[in-house]
Amino acid sequence: MTTASPTKTAPGLAPAPLPATPRKGRARLRLGAGRQLRGGPFTYAALVVVGLGSVFPLYWTLVAASHDQQRVLDSPPPLVPGGRLWSNLQAAWDQAHLGKAIVNSVIVAGCITAATLFFCTLAGYAFAKMRFRGRGVLMTAVIATLTIPPQLSVVPLFMMMSDIGWSGKLESVVFPTLVGAFGVFFMRQYLLEALPYELIEAAKVDGASNIRIVWNVVLPVARPAMMVLGMLTFVQAWNDFFWPFLALNQQDPTIQVALGQLSASYTPDQSIVMAGALISTLPLLLVFVVFGKQIVGGIMAGAVKG
């Protein structure tokens, strides 16, 4: 018994058409990798609004710092920079001694950022990849400290700094914030996913010590998260006002405490206050301009690894 081939048809009959191939796969290929998404008018309009809203406070600070007190308080207020910018900057610099304040803020913010990156990376690696007794309890205790308001620790912390002899010194601002619970939790969560156990085991097989593993394996993997944590820590330490105001004296302030002195009078000159605020913002902009490429590159590297 023979079976007719499916390609042969009876005489006089047209071959049966083949079933149509679904086009879903082709559509997916056209929408896949290699094709960039294009934004419409609404997307560009939203980006313009967000960009202007982000830049306007800095622009208004510049405008207010370039006019006198009376012109700033006029209604409607000025929207174009004036001609008193340099004189107001000089007045704010001399009245609040901003030169010394900026140096103190650079020392404080730099020390806090370096210590936070070092200790939080080590602690995050230990909680993420090392096995030891009580790890879960200790991690829970670290996270629980985030729920404690910082105002509750002001009085005992001030008494401790006075007993040590650091009252009125920069050490009293740096020492209590050398490591933070948020940084430990942040680095632990990142290393938990980004650092595979296979890299650590391979380094141990090669005879690497724990210090060598941290230096050659953990730190390169943790670099994207460290850049983000360093940026957040530096900005927070630079803008901190409450504890430096209590711990430091008026002769050795940080930049935010010095700016508070400008507005402490009964009728502060708003143009000079804005000039001081502009001076305090410039170092942050400089840090982002210098390290912005590394920060964005680190974030993108972390996204690619994820």
Disulfide bonds with the S-S distance in Angstrom:
none
